Amino acid sequence: MVLTTTDLKQIETLLDEKLDEKLTQFKSDLYNKIDPILNEVTTARDERVLIENRLEKLEELHPNGAHTLQS
């Protein structure tokens, strides 16, 4: 049996469709796994700013790690 050009085109189309389907599923799975990690990174960045601000205020109250005595 000899494959015709039409047969080859149909095979190519089917393979392309399957490959696109698999690629779409792979991307979806990848994004579903990466999304929680990226959310944690974003949360950590936001919290870092809050912690830095708090540390700056504490350092103002306690320069050199000691209380300042007010007269």
N, C-alpha and C positions, 0 to 999 in steps of 0.2 A: 504494500500500500504506500503510495506516494502522497506526501503532504503538499497541498496546493498553497498558493500565496494567501488565499482566503482563510485556509485552515490555520496558517501561521499567524495571521492577523487576529483571529479569534483566540488563539492560545495566548498571544501577547496581551490582548485586552483582558482576558480572565486573570492572567498573572498580575497585571497592573492593578486590577480591582482588589485582588487578594492582598497584594503588597500594601496598597493604600489602607485597606482595612486593618491589617496587622500593625502598620505604622501608627495609625490613629489610636489603636488600643494601647500600644506601647507608650505613646505620648501621654495618654490619659492616665495610665498607671504611674508613669514617672511623675507627673504633676501632682497626683494624689499623694505620693510618698514624699515629695519635696515640700509641698505646701506647709505641713506642720512644722518642718524644720525652719523654713523661712519666717513663719510666724513667730517662732521662738527667738530667732535672731532679731527681728524687729522689736519684740518686747524687751529683749536684753538691751538694745540700744536706747530705748525710751527710759528704761529703769536706770541705766548708767548715768544719764543726765540728771535724774532726780537724786541719785546717790551723790554725785559730784557736788550738786548744789547744797545738799545736806552737810557734806564734809566741809565745804567752804564756810558755812555758817558755824559749825562746831569749832573750826580752827580760829574763827574770829573770836569766839567765846573763850577758847582755851589755846592761846598762842604758845607755841613750843611744848604743847601737851600739858600745860599747867594752867591752873585757874589764875585769873588776874584779880588782885585785891583792889577793890575800889574804896577810896577814902572819903 
